[in-house]
Amino acid sequence: MSGLDLVRRALAAVAPVADHDPAARPAAVAVILHQSVDDLEALFIKRAARTGDHWSGQIAFPGGRLEPADADLLATALRETREETGIDLRAAEQLGVLDDLNPRTPTLPPIVVRPFVFGVAARPALSLSPDEVQRAFWLPFTQLGRAGVRKEITLTLRGAPRVFPAYDLGEDVVWGMTERILTTFLARLGHR
């Protein structure tokens, strides 16, 4: 069974938990998967450093907030992915949806993020928005399971040290909401 088959089966088995907090602004991200010859890979972006952006410089999945012109959160995920990476997911296979998530830090804006999972047959060409994305990269899932990658890290936020679960990839660290989305997704696939 291919990695994408496993994802299809795992996401079909459990209904995602929706969050209907009326005080939170809806947002969506796209978890884009590609089956390489020997591994399942996910696309990550490094957000551009921008003043006033609470997620500035972080590793993330493409996505953003629901806009008035978006028909629904799926439309948000499609639009934001196209704007940030140049990838048109309309022809991609939608594999499923993960649980909605809210930030755990009270200083962040009240949002609720819905992750949509897509499978692509080949790695699409990227055309990054320099205002929003510094760079993008494909990460093989086997790298996430290597010894020492999953750990706790200490970050100084607003002058105070805080400890977060993370995936330490060397040059990049996946933490915060992206870590929570990734960890939830891997748990659904049976990876711990």
C-alpha positions as CSV (number, residue, x, y, z in Angstrom):
1,M,0.0,0.0,0.0
2,S,1.4,3.4,-0.9
3,G,1.7,6.3,1.5
4,L,-1.2,8.1,-0.1
5,D,-3.4,5.0,0.2
6,L,-2.6,4.9,3.9
7,V,-3.5,8.6,4.2
8,R,-6.8,8.0,2.3
9,R,-7.7,5.1,4.6
10,A,-6.7,6.9,7.8
11,L,-8.5,10.1,7.1
12,A,-11.7,8.3,5.9
13,A,-11.8,6.3,9.2
14,V,-12.3,9.3,11.6
15,A,-14.5,12.4,11.1
16,P,-12.6,15.6,11.8
17,V,-13.6,17.7,14.8
18,A,-14.9,21.1,13.8
19,D,-14.6,24.2,16.0
20,H,-17.4,26.7,15.8
21,D,-16.0,29.4,18.1
22,P,-17.9,32.6,16.8
23,A,-15.2,34.8,18.3
24,A,-12.4,33.2,16.2
25,R,-11.7,34.1,12.7
26,P,-11.7,31.1,10.4
27,A,-8.6,30.1,8.5
28,A,-7.4,27.1,6.5
29,V,-4.1,25.5,5.5
30,A,-3.2,22.9,2.8
31,V,-1.1,19.8,3.8
32,I,0.2,18.9,0.3
33,L,1.6,15.3,0.0
34,H,3.6,13.7,-2.7
35,Q,4.5,10.0,-2.9
36,S,8.2,9.9,-4.0
37,V,9.9,6.6,-5.0
38,D,10.5,5.6,-1.4
39,D,8.8,8.0,0.9
40,L,5.8,10.2,1.5
41,E,6.7,13.9,1.4
42,A,4.9,17.0,2.6
43,L,5.4,20.6,1.4
44,F,6.4,23.2,4.0
45,I,7.0,26.9,3.6
46,K,9.1,29.3,5.6
47,R,7.1,32.4,6.1
48,A,8.7,35.7,5.2
49,A,9.8,37.9,8.0
50,R,7.2,40.6,8.3
51,T,6.5,43.2,11.0
52,G,3.1,42.6,12.6
53,D,2.9,39.0,11.4
54,H,2.5,36.8,14.5
55,W,3.9,33.8,12.5
56,S,6.7,35.7,10.8
57,G,9.6,33.5,9.8
58,Q,8.0,30.2,11.0
59,I,7.8,26.9,9.2
60,A,4.2,26.4,8.1
61,F,1.8,24.8,5.7
62,P,0.5,27.2,3.0
63,G,-2.7,28.9,4.1
64,G,-4.3,31.9,5.7
65,R,-7.6,33.5,6.8
66,L,-11.0,33.2,5.2
67,E,-11.7,36.2,3.0
68,P,-15.2,37.5,2.1
69,A,-14.8,36.3,-1.5
70,D,-14.1,32.7,-0.4
71,A,-17.1,30.4,-0.7
72,D,-15.8,28.3,2.2
73,L,-12.7,27.2,4.0
74,L,-11.7,24.8,1.2
75,A,-11.7,27.8,-1.1
76,T,-9.5,29.6,1.4
77,A,-7.0,26.8,1.4
78,L,-7.0,26.7,-2.4
79,R,-6.6,30.5,-2.8
80,E,-4.0,30.9,-0.2
81,T,-1.9,28.0,-1.6
82,R,-2.0,29.5,-5.1
83,E,-1.1,33.0,-3.8
84,E,1.7,31.8,-1.6
85,T,3.3,29.0,-3.7
86,G,1.8,29.2,-7.2
87,I,0.3,25.7,-6.8
88,D,-3.2,25.2,-8.2
89,L,-4.8,22.5,-6.1
90,R,-8.1,22.4,-7.9
91,A,-7.0,19.2,-9.8
92,A,-5.3,17.7,-6.8
93,E,-6.9,14.8,-4.9
94,Q,-8.5,16.0,-1.7
95,L,-7.5,13.2,0.8
96,G,-9.4,14.5,3.8
97,V,-9.6,17.1,6.6
98,L,-7.9,17.2,10.0
99,D,-9.3,18.6,13.3
100,D,-9.7,22.3,13.6
101,L,-7.1,24.0,15.8
102,N,-6.8,27.2,17.8
103,P,-3.6,28.9,19.0
104,R,-2.7,28.1,22.6
105,T,-1.0,31.4,23.2
106,P,-3.5,34.1,24.4
107,T,-1.4,36.9,22.8
108,L,-2.1,35.5,19.3
109,P,-5.2,36.6,17.4
110,P,-8.3,34.4,17.9
111,I,-8.4,32.1,14.9
112,V,-9.5,28.6,14.1
113,V,-7.5,26.7,11.5
114,R,-8.9,23.9,9.4
115,P,-6.2,21.7,7.7
116,F,-7.1,20.2,4.3
117,V,-5.0,17.3,3.1
118,F,-4.2,17.0,-0.6
119,G,-2.3,14.5,-2.7
120,V,-0.4,15.4,-5.9
121,A,1.0,12.9,-8.4
122,A,4.1,15.0,-9.1
123,R,5.9,17.8,-7.3
124,P,4.3,20.9,-8.7
125,A,6.4,23.9,-9.9
126,L,6.6,26.6,-7.3
127,S,6.2,30.3,-7.8
128,L,6.7,31.8,-4.3
129,S,5.2,35.1,-3.2
130,P,8.2,36.9,-1.8
131,D,6.0,39.1,0.4
132,E,4.7,36.0,2.1
133,V,7.1,33.1,1.6
134,Q,10.9,33.1,2.1
135,R,11.3,29.5,0.7
136,A,9.5,26.2,0.4
137,F,10.8,22.6,0.8
138,W,9.5,19.0,0.6
139,L,10.1,17.0,3.8
140,P,10.2,13.2,3.7
141,F,8.2,11.6,6.5
142,T,11.1,9.2,7.4
143,Q,13.1,12.3,8.4
144,L,10.5,13.1,11.1
145,G,11.0,9.7,12.7
146,R,14.8,9.9,13.0
147,A,16.3,9.9,16.5
148,G,16.5,13.4,18.0
149,V,14.2,15.1,15.5
150,R,11.1,15.1,17.9
151,K,12.1,17.1,21.0
152,E,11.2,20.0,23.2
153,I,12.8,23.3,22.4
154,T,13.0,26.5,24.4
155,L,12.1,29.8,22.6
156,T,12.1,33.3,24.0
157,L,8.8,34.9,23.3
158,R,8.1,38.4,24.4
159,G,11.1,38.3,26.7
160,A,10.2,35.0,28.5
161,P,11.5,31.5,27.8
162,R,8.9,29.0,26.9
163,V,9.1,25.3,26.1
164,F,7.4,23.8,23.0
165,P,7.2,20.4,21.4
166,A,8.9,20.5,18.0
167,Y,10.5,18.8,15.1
168,D,14.2,19.9,14.9
169,L,15.2,19.6,11.3
170,G,18.6,21.3,11.7
171,E,18.2,24.5,9.8
172,D,14.5,24.5,10.4
173,V,12.3,23.9,13.4
174,V,8.6,23.0,13.2
175,W,6.7,24.2,16.3
176,G,3.5,25.8,17.3
177,M,0.3,25.2,15.3
178,T,2.2,23.6,12.5
179,E,3.8,21.1,14.9
180,R,0.3,20.3,16.3
181,I,-1.2,19.8,12.9
182,L,1.8,17.6,11.9
183,T,1.7,15.5,15.1
184,T,-2.1,15.0,14.9
185,F,-1.7,13.9,11.3
186,L,1.1,11.5,12.0
187,A,-0.9,10.0,14.9
188,R,-3.8,9.4,12.5
189,L,-1.3,7.5,10.3
190,G,-0.1,5.4,13.2
191,H,3.2,7.2,13.6
192,R,4.1,8.2,17.1
